[in-house]
Amino acid sequence: MDTMDQNLILHIEALVFIARDSITASEIKETLEATLEVKLDEHDLLAILEKLHEKYQSEDFAFELAKIGGGYK
C-alpha cells in the first residue's frame, strides 16, 4: 500500500468517525474529491470501507464501523 492509499484510508476513517450522523459512500467520495483534489473510484472506496469494517471487527477495538441507514457510522 503506497502513501497515497494510506493517506486516503486515514481521511476516510476520519470522515466516518467525526460525522454526526451516518455518512454515505457518495458523501465521502464528494468530500474527498473536493478536499484532496483527486478522482476516486466508487468501487475502490467501497473496498476500503469493507477493509475498515473488517479491521474494526477485531477484538483490539472497542467500537466498530457499521452500515446504518444507507451510510457508515
Secondary structure in CASP SS format (residue, H / E / C, confidence):
PFRMAT SS
TARGET T0000
AUTHOR 0000-0000-0000
METHOD secondary structure of the structure
MODEL  1
M C 1.00
D C 1.00
T H 1.00
M H 1.00
D H 1.00
Q H 1.00
N H 1.00
L H 1.00
I H 1.00
L H 1.00
H H 1.00
I H 1.00
E H 1.00
A H 1.00
L H 1.00
V H 1.00
F H 1.00
I H 1.00
A C 1.00
R C 1.00
D C 1.00
S C 1.00
I E 1.00
T C 1.00
A H 1.00
S H 1.00
E H 1.00
I H 1.00
K H 1.00
E H 1.00
T H 1.00
L H 1.00
E H 1.00
A H 1.00
T H 1.00
L H 1.00
E C 1.00
V C 1.00
K C 1.00
L C 1.00
D C 1.00
E H 1.00
H H 1.00
D H 1.00
L H 1.00
L H 1.00
A H 1.00
I H 1.00
L H 1.00
E H 1.00
K H 1.00
L H 1.00
H H 1.00
E H 1.00
K H 1.00
Y C 1.00
Q C 1.00
S C 1.00
E C 1.00
D C 1.00
F C 1.00
A C 1.00
F C 1.00
E C 1.00
L C 1.00
A C 1.00
K E 1.00
I E 1.00
G C 1.00
G C 1.00
G E 1.00
Y E 1.00
K C 1.00
END
